[in-house]
């Protein structure tokens, strides 16, 4: 019986606070290292752009040339009677005067193209992107490559 009594009388040893302290210090070190790695841009992206925010990039060297508004009468098969089209051309600054000289030819090309387009395409709201691309390509052929960057449609009204 003496052996059983001794084993019950012996209290279990208490663990020291050293493992708990090491765990807390390790967690703080890993958390701080993870924060620094993420904040500095080593993980998940780039560093914060505090210095770059003060200096905005320069605007492109472009100008806009207004195209005379075009009014096209539509056929009897359409619910609308006229198409009013107004636009501007985005050109590189040195080419602005050259494109302005060619405006009558540009209006002629746009007028001819818009008259040839079927009324159902003009009435389709999703077709404007396709029409714009076709018109821009025709304008670039007239003016020469590299002069006109974009066609900005300011008015496309069927009435």
Order of alpha helices (4+ residues) and beta strands (2+ residues): alpha-alpha-beta-beta-alpha-alpha-alpha-alpha-beta
